[in-house]
Amino acid sequence: MEPTSHINVQDLNVYYGNTQALKDININIPDKQITAIIGPSGCGKTTLLRTFNRLVDTVDGIRVTGKVFVDGEDIFDPKADVTLIRKKMGLLSQRPYPLPMSIFDNVAYGPKIHGIKKKKILEGIVENHLKIASLWDEVKDRLHEPASRLSIGQQQRLCLARGLAVEPEIILADEPTSALDPKSSLYIENRFRELRSEYSIVMVTHILRQAKRLADYIIFLYLGELIEHGPVNEIFENPKEERTREYIKGVIS
Amino acid sequence: MLSKKIEENIFKALMITATLIVLLSSVFIIITILIKGLPAMNLDMITKTPKGGYYLGKSGGILNAIVGSLILTGGATLVSIFFSLPVALYANVYADKSSKIVAFSRVSLDVLWGVPSIVYGAFGFTIMLFFGLKASLLGGIITVALLIFPIMSRAMDEVIRMVPQELLNSSYALGATKFETALKVVVRQSLPGILSAVLIAFGRGIGDAASVIFTAGFSDRIPFSLFEPAATLPLAVFFQLGTPFPEVQERAYASALILTIIVFLVSIGSRILIRRYSKHVIK
């Protein structure tokens, strides 16, 4: 196990009832880089991402074997505190789901449940993280309006600010731009470029061009198996595996 | 093409007919109550307790029943909320989607929904006998709470079931526990629906006569303690309507009118609340 890696996966198998979604996955996710998980639909990309913060727990009839280490701690250990594991990671989903409360409360929600009560401190956290998500200027005069009134692009940036407000080390993103218009997508991609110096970002994407222009490291999954992984240039210019080559060329999808 | 159009028109006609039948029946009932009740309506009806004999009194008012109904149904609604909300949250946030206990509970509650209210009355009466309780406000509250619990919990269950899993996930992903998620996210997201559930249950409770006839009893005074018998509007209507005196029967319609107005006002009030809480709901 490499000590520099935040996330380290060993012999991971995930089953939904009788179907196996992930088969014997072994991988180290590089730190302070953008890692893109690519592969055709239904290959287990989202499942892999959701094992990292144990959101797979919420799925009925799921069974996980193997180990996932986050900062050296096996997160599937029965003694592991799932709320602390999740606090280490911010999540962006395919479609933004702001919480049913005001813009301010959305960002303050995480810090509040982790024990920050002082209004002044919360105000600072909210302002700071809305600025990081480059949403502050658009919402600073209506922080107490419902988050549901924001446009979908703004909502996704709000979700980014909300995720960052719990001060995670890792950002997990599941096709974070798939519901957004091109301009909003660009916003999110630019934020990711800025954030990569401080966070390890793992994103699922089905847009190969996005993976190519944004990611440093690529993980290619096919039918639940880890086919190939490596730096972005290697994977796109000189893939070792036939299936990777075919997927990148668009032969298989 | 033509057959499609005919099909469309037939269904449209069916829907309009159904709507009209329901609408006209309600209008007909309300008009009946108005015509027969208005002559007996006066300020005394809502500000005084009955005078001139027992509760069939020809003068005075039915303040005893108004207050009794409001306290009894209000109390029962509160009690029912304390049981219904945890049940609905458990079924949708804590339990597995495939949980057999939850599936069984849903069926049981649906069956209980259809049980006649007189059965609840008899059941409540048995419980009261067991505890040595006489017909009282408390007995009525317990029985009506039992009566409206299946309605309230299933209505809450249905609205909470609509909360998308992804919304729960976004709360879990921030490190929130199920409890925090249930209380701060699920309840807020489904608050308009939860209020509707409370309203439906209140409406059912305040209009029911059979469940309170043995359990709350009747009294011509305003109850001052939980252990005193309490009058209720449906029973006031029932008793007054059962007398052979036309002027008392008239007062029954006036009482029914008051009951209808109370339900109407509560409904308007909760609709205003529902609108206020709807703005945060994530679609």
Boltz contact constraints between the chains, C-beta under 6 A:
constraints:
  - contact:
      token1: [A, 53]
      token2: [B, 173]
      max_distance: 6.0
  - contact:
      token1: [A, 55]
      token2: [B, 169]
      max_distance: 6.0
  - contact:
      token1: [A, 60]
      token2: [B, 96]
      max_distance: 6.0
  - contact:
      token1: [A, 60]
      token2: [B, 97]
      max_distance: 6.0
  - contact:
      token1: [A, 60]
      token2: [B, 98]
      max_distance: 6.0
  - contact:
      token1: [A, 83]
      token2: [B, 175]
      max_distance: 6.0
  - contact:
      token1: [A, 83]
      token2: [B, 177]
      max_distance: 6.0
  - contact:
      token1: [A, 86]
      token2: [B, 173]
      max_distance: 6.0
  - contact:
      token1: [A, 86]
      token2: [B, 175]
      max_distance: 6.0
  - contact:
      token1: [A, 87]
      token2: [B, 175]
      max_distance: 6.0
  - contact:
      token1: [A, 91]
      token2: [B, 173]
      max_distance: 6.0
  - contact:
      token1: [A, 93]
      token2: [B, 166]
      max_distance: 6.0
  - contact:
      token1: [A, 97]
      token2: [B, 166]
      max_distance: 6.0
  - contact:
      token1: [A, 97]
      token2: [B, 167]
      max_distance: 6.0
  - contact:
      token1: [A, 97]
      token2: [B, 170]
      max_distance: 6.0
  - contact:
      token1: [A, 98]
      token2: [B, 282]
      max_distance: 6.0
  - contact:
      token1: [A, 99]
      token2: [B, 185]
      max_distance: 6.0
  - contact:
      token1: [A, 100]
      token2: [B, 188]
      max_distance: 6.0
  - contact:
      token1: [A, 100]
      token2: [B, 189]
      max_distance: 6.0
  - contact:
      token1: [A, 100]
      token2: [B, 280]
      max_distance: 6.0
  - contact:
      token1: [A, 100]
      token2: [B, 281]
      max_distance: 6.0
  - contact:
      token1: [A, 100]
      token2: [B, 282]
      max_distance: 6.0
  - contact:
      token1: [A, 101]
      token2: [B, 280]
      max_distance: 6.0
  - contact:
      token1: [A, 110]
      token2: [B, 174]
      max_distance: 6.0
  - contact:
      token1: [A, 113]
      token2: [B, 176]
      max_distance: 6.0
  - contact:
      token1: [A, 113]
      token2: [B, 180]
      max_distance: 6.0
  - contact:
      token1: [A, 146]
      token2: [B, 279]
      max_distance: 6.0
  - contact:
      token1: [A, 146]
      token2: [B, 280]
      max_distance: 6.0
  - contact:
      token1: [A, 148]
      token2: [B, 282]
      max_distance: 6.0
  - contact:
      token1: [A, 166]
      token2: [B, 174]
      max_distance: 6.0
